[in-house]
Amino acid sequence: MSELFEDYASVARRTVAYDEMFDAANHPRAEYRPVAAALDELNLADVTARADSMARTFLDRGVTFDFAGEERPFPLDIVPRVIAGSDWDVLERGVSQRVRALEAFLNDIYDKMTVVSDGVIPRRLITSSAHFHREVAGFDPAGGVRVHISGIDVVRDDEGTFRVLEDNVRVPSGVSYVLENRRAMAKGLPEAFGQQHIRPVEEYPRRLLAALRKTAPPGVEDPTVVVLTPGVFNSAYFEHTLLAGLMGVELVEGRDLICRGNRVYMRTTAGEQRVDVIYKRIDDEFLDPLQFRADSVLGCPGLVNAARAGMVTIANAVGNGVADDKLVYTYVPDLIRYYLSEEPIIANVDTFRLEEPAAREEVLDRLDELVVKPVDGSGGKGLVIGPDASAEELAALRARVLADPRGWIAQPVLQLSTVPTMSGGQFSPRHVDLRPFAVNDGENVWVLPGGLTRVAMKEGSLIVNSSQGGGSKDTWVVDGQSDSAPAAPAAAPLHERVSVWPVETGRQDRQPEQQQQQHAGEQEGEVPADA
């Protein structure tokens, strides 16, 4: 291998993590061999020049993110994350299965709640969720779909097994980086592209638009679709503009819309035009000041009533956030069995429910060994990694858990899998996670091949979020023989599990502040260290 890998094996031995590129004998795995051959021909000057070129391209195209108040090009590493087609096929089926179960769950809890009456999940768990909105109870969404777009975060444990870390069916973000990473990598490492068949990602905008149009209100022959953005101050604004442009639809803000007679119109230079489908990229609480936050300047009054009347489709549906509650997450394997009569294809990460006394007692005795996180957190906010926390931090955490047990879950610290990443003039193993994106049109769930791989840029770090210094990799799904570990085990049946271990001011003044605050709704996802 190249001299850039000279110290790779010694650094890799410092962790028990599963390395996705190299096996125990430090030989490239089958799916990585073309990449290894291409990298073997490069020296440090080559890699640095290509990395600089990709960064300049991202900066020129506006592919940036806000880090500590500074706009930076989104970090893209030159080594792709490669997944064998056989492994991906299992992941694809598992993600699709999970989306179908969550779709059924959301339809149920906003209607008859049979999942509660049948004893699968407690009523108080649903009604106490911060994102359970009674404002939308009792009616079916136009088009019959609630989860149009989802991002199901998965990680690979120290045995190379894929597990689901969390579900994002409210406002999942990051797909723009998938599209832009592929464009950049075609120039960054062209030598490896011609050596294998890499499943394309460019189909995503077409699939998304088709699903949105298909779920328009009944009787609309040529539906008008718009993307609703909080505005230019939102850190995901680049994604909003990119998707609107690729789909060929209008990008609108709340002030561009008006509701009249339970119909939604957008203001244009040619007059008002009816809107049939709204792909919302703002959080529910900001969507409609008549129903939620009265001080919101990001949404439009009357949108919820228009949706209730069946005159407009809102994607994703209002109220989906209850399915992202991390306590609900612990029940998803049971929801799959209940709604689909299937065994889960991908298991959850082992999780303690801290509202259960026995689980809470054990976790409080082991706070310094576990990761504890709030059930409604995102982007790593509020998360405490026990082994890295001080005695004062653990004492404060103990008090918060005791004050609100329902608001917390705990998981063992999982050594996420690693992939070679350029750092300090050499390739070193860095921890990664994966967010596959799925599009649901009501009949089929299509999963984008690959998804977004996020990478921690510091040695030993499990922090992959871009808002906290993480970067990304292009994710290649390649067809061919694989000698890697199994993709995912089925979750254990309910009767085989211990109860505590479910295996599984003025408008203009307020607008910039609310656009930035609204990023909490753009789900970047949890820090995978909390697996």
N, C-alpha and C positions, 0 to 999 in steps of 0.2 A: 504493500500500500504506500501511498504518498507519505513524504516526511511530515505532512500536516497531521497525520494520524499517529505520530511517533509515541506520544504519551497517552493515547486514548485508552488503551487497555488498563494501564495503571490507575487512571482516574476512574474508570468504570468499576474497578474492584472496590472502590470506596463506598459503594452502595449496593444494596441487594436488588435494585430495580432491574426489570427485564429490559434488555437492550434490543430494540427492534431491528437494527441493521446487522449486528454481529452476534453470532452464537457463542456458547461458552468457550469454544476453542479460538475465538476471535476471527472466525471466517465469516464473510458476508453471507447473509441468508439469501435464498434463491431469488426472491423478488427484488433484492437490493443489488444484485451483481452488476447489472448495467450501470447503475448509479456509481457503484464503487469503481468500475472501470473508467468512467468519465472523470471522476475526482482524482484518480491516480495520475492523470495526465496534467493536473494543475499544480501550480506552485502558489506561494502566498501572494505574489504580485498579481497573478491571474484572478485569484479569488477576491482580493481587495478591489481590483478594478471592476469586476462584475458586480460586487456588492454596492459599490459607489454608483454605478450606472443604474441599478435597480432603484436605489434610494432617490436619485435625481428624477427618474421617471415617475415615481410615486409622488414626489413633491410637485412636479409639473402638472400631474393629473389631479392633484388635490387629494390624494389618498393619504390623509393625515389623521392624527388623533391628538386629543388634548392631554398633555402630560405635565402636571404641576403648572398649569396655566400657559404652557407653550405648545404651539402647533408643531408636531414633528411628523416626518414621513413614517408610515407604519412599518415597523421592522420586519423584513422578510429575509429569512436565512436561505442560503444557496443550496443547502441539502434538503431535498424534498422528503416528506414522510410518505413511505410506500406501503400500501396495504394490498396483499394478494387478493385476487378476485374471489377465490373460494372463501376467504375470511370475510370479505365485504358482503358476499351474498347472504351470509348468516346475519351480519349486522343490519343489512337492509331489511330482512324479514323481521328482525327484532324491533327495529324502529317503527316500521309500518304497524306491527302488532300493537305496540305501545300507543301510537297515535289513535288507532281505532278504538282502543279501550278507553282512552281519555275523552274521546269524542262522545262515546256512549255515556260515560260518567257525567260529563257536563250536561248533556241533554236530560239525564235522569234527575240530577240534584236541583235543576231549575224547573222541574215538573213534578213528578210523583214521588221522588225519593225512595224508590223501591230498594235501592242499595242500603238504605237505612232500615226500612221495615223488615228486610230480610237479614238484618244483623251483620252485614259485611263491614260496615263502617259506622262509627257513632255519629248521631246527628250533631252533637255539640262540636265535633271536630270540624264539620262543614260550616255551621253557622257562626263559629268563632273565628273563622279565617278572615284576615283583613281584606281579602279580595273577593269575598262572597257578597254579591250585590243583589239585594232584594228588589232593587229597581227594575231588574230584567227578569224576574221570576214569572213563570206562568205563560210565556209565549215562545213560539218557535221562531228562530231567526229566519229571515228571508233567504231562500236558497237552501235551507236545511243543514248548513254546515256551521260549526262553531270554531273548529280548529283548522283554519285554512293553511296556516304556515306554522311550523314548529321547528324547534332546535333541541334535540335530545342529546344532552352532554354525556359522553362515555369516556371511560378511562381504562387503561390496561394495567392490571396489577402485577405483582412481582413474579407471577407465573405466566405472564403473557395473556391472561384471560380478560376479555372485555367485560366491563360492568357498567351499568347506567349510574351516573352520578346525580343527575337531576333532570327535570323536565322544564322546558320553556315553551309555553303555548299562549303566552300573553302578548308580548311584543319582542320576539327573538330577533337579535341583530347579528351582523357579521358576515352575511352572505356576499356582500360587495367585495370583501377581502378575498373570498374564495375566487371570484371572477377575476379580480385584478392580479392576484398571486399567479394564476395560471398564465395570464398574458405576460407577466414579467418573467416567469420561469422559462417560458419558451425561448427567451433570449438569454436568460442567465445561465442555463445549462442545456443548450440545444443538443449536445453530444448524446445525452441519455434519452432524448425524446424519440429518436428514430430506432432505438434498440428494443422497444417493447410497445405493446398496445396499451395506451393510457385512456381510460374512459373519460369522455369529455364532460365539461361542466357548463358549456355555453348555452345549454338548452334551458337553464333555469328560468330566465325572464319569460320565455315563451310558455313554459309550463305554468308559471305563476299567473300570467295574464289569462290563459285559458281557464284555469280554475276559478279565478275571480269572475270572469264573464259567465261561466257555467252556473255559478251560484247567485246570479243576479235575481231580483224579484221576478216572480212568474209573469209571463205576458210581455216581457221586454225583449224585443227581437235583436236590437243592436245596443247593448248596455254601454253606458258611459262610465268608465272607471277613473278614479283619481287616487293619488297618494296624498294622504293628509300628514303634513310634517309640523312639528312645533316651531320650526324656523331655523334661521342660519346660525343661531347660537347653540344649537343642539350638537353634541359631539358626534352624532351619527348622521348629520345632515348630508355628508357626502354620499352615504348609502341611499338616502331618500332620493336625491337627485339622480343618482346612477340608475336605480331601478325604474324610476318614472321615465327616464330617457330611453332605456332599453326596451321598456314595454310600449313606448309611444303614447303615454297618457300624461295628463296634466298633474303637476305638483302644486298642491294648494295648501294654504294655511287656513286656520279657522275663520279668519276675517274675510276670506274669499267665498265662504259658503253662507247660505241663508236658507232657513226652513220656513215653509209657508204651506198650510194645509196638509201637514204631515208629508210633504215632499221636500227634497233637498235640491237646491240649485247652486251653481257656482257663477260668480260674476265674471264675465268676459268682456272684451272690447266690443263684441257683437251683441251684447245683452246677456240675459240670464240663460243658462243651459242646465237642463235637468241632470242630476247625478244619480246613478243607480247603484254603484258599488264604491265603497270607501275603504281603501287599504290604509288603516290608521296606524301611524307610527308615533302616537302619543298614548300615554297611560290613561286608563279609564277615568281616573279622578279628575283629569283635565278636559275630558271630552265634551261634556255638556253641563254648563253652569246651572241649568235648571234642575238637574238631577244630582250632581255631585258638588264639586267646589264652586261656590258662587262667585269667587274672585278669579276664576280661570279666564284668561284672555287667549288661550290657545285653541279652544274648541269652538263649538257653535251651538247656541241654544236651540233645543228642539230635536237634536239628532236621535236621542233615545226614543222619543215618541214616534218619530218617523220609522225607526227600526221596528218598534212595537206594532205599528200599523202595517208592516210588511212592504213599505214603500222604498226601502233602501237596505242594502246588505252592508254590514260593517264587518270587516275582516282585520284581525280576528275578532270574534264576538265579544261584547262587553261581558265581564264576569268570568272570563277564562282563568284569571289569576288564582282562583281557588285550587285549580289543578297543579299550580306551581308551588303551592304550600309544601314545605319540606316534610311536614308531618303526613300530609296526604301521600307524598312520594312513597312512604314506607308501606302504604296499602296497595300500591299499583299492581304488584304481582297478584294479589287477591282479586283486584278489579279485573285483571285479564281473565282469570279463571271464571269469575262471575258473569261478565258480559259476553265473553267470546267462547267460553267452554274450551279453552286452550291452556296449555302450560306455557309459562313465560319463556321466551327464547333467550333473552338476556337477563341475567340476575341483577338485582340491586347491589349496591355496596351495603355491607352489614351496618345496621343503624339501631341506636337506642332511642326509644320514645320516652322523653323525660317527663311526660305527664303520667307515666306509669310508675308507681312508687318503687317497685323493685329495681327497675331500670335506673331511676333517678338516684337511688341509694348507691348502686354500683358505680355509676358515673362520677358521683361526688367523691367517691373513694379513689377514683383513678383520673382525676382531672388533668394531672400532669402527664398522662399517657395518651389522651384522646384529643380529637378535634371537636370543638363544640361550636355550633353556629345557629343563628336565629332562623326560624322557619320561613320568614318573609324577607330575608336578606338577599342582596345581589351584589355582584362585583367584589365579594369578599368583605363587605361591610359587616362589622360586628363579630366576625369570626375570630375564635381564639384557638391557636395551635398549642396544646398543652405543653409539649416538650420544649417549646421556644418561649413560653410565657414566664414572667417573674412571679414570685410569691404574691406580690400585691395584685397583679393582674388576675391570678387564679382566685384570690380571696374575693375580688370584686365580681368575678364571674360566678362564683358560688352564690353570692347574694342575689344576683340577677336571676339565676336559675330557680332558686327557692322562691323568689317573688313572683315568677311567671313561668312555671314548668311547661305550660302548653306552648310557649314561645321558643322552645329550644329542642334540638336533637343533637346527638353525639355520634361520632363515627371513629373507628381506628385510623391512625395515620397510615395512609397508603403510599408506598413508594411508587409513584407513577412511572410508567415505562419511559425510556430515554431514546433519543435520536441524536446523531452527531450534529453539532451546531458550532458555527465559527465563533471563536472567542479567544482573545489574546494571541492571535497569530497562529492558532492551531484549532483543529476540530476536537471538541470535548462533548461528552454525553450531557444532555440537558433534558429535563422532564417535560412531557407534553400531555395534552388532553385532546379531545376531538369533539366537535359539534357537527354531526350530520343534520342537514336541513331536509324537511319533508313538506310536500305540497299535497293538500287533500282537496279533491274536487267533488267529494260526496259519494263517488263511486270507487275511486282508486286513490291510494296513497303512493305518490312517487317520491323516492328518496334521491337527492342529488348525490352522484357518486363522489365520495370523498369527504366533503364538508370542510370545516375550518379547523385546522390544527393550530393550537396556541402553544407557545414554548416559553419556559422560564429561561431568562438570559443569564442568570447567575448560577454558578456551580452549587448543587445541592438544594437550590430554591425550588419550592413547589408553587410559587406565585406566577401564574401565567397570564393574568389579566393585563391588557394593554394599559389600562389606567394605572397599573402599579408596576409598569416597566417591562411587561412581557412582550414577546414578539409572535411571529407566525411562520408557518411553513406551508408551501403548496402540498396538497394531499393527493397522491397519485393512487388510483385504484387500477392495478395492472392484472391482466388476464394471463394465466400460466400456472405452472406447478408451484406449490408452496411447501416449504418445510418448516413453517412457523407453528406456534402453539395453536390449539383450538381457539376459535373466535370467542365463544361465549358458552357458559354452562346454563342449563335451565335452573331457575330458582326452585328452591326446595318447596314441596307441598306444605300447606299450612299446618297440617297435623304433625309434621316432623320438626317444627320450629318451636323454640322456647319463646314465651310471650315477649320477653324484653329484647329479643333478637329477631326481628322480622327480616329474614335473610334478604332476604332482599333489603292697591293704591291707585294710581292712574294706569290706563291701559299700556301706554308706551313705557312707563316706568317699570311695570311688572313683567313685561314680555321677555326681556333678556334673562331675568332671574328665573322665570318659570321654564324657559326653554332649556336652561342648564339643569335646573332641578328635575326636569322631566326625563333626564337620562336614566334615572332610576328605573323608569318603565321600559327603556330600551335594554333588554336583558342581555348584558354581556356575559352573565353566568357566574357561578361561584368559583372560588379558588379551588382547584382540584386537590389541594393538600387536605381539604376537609373530607376527603374520601375515607 
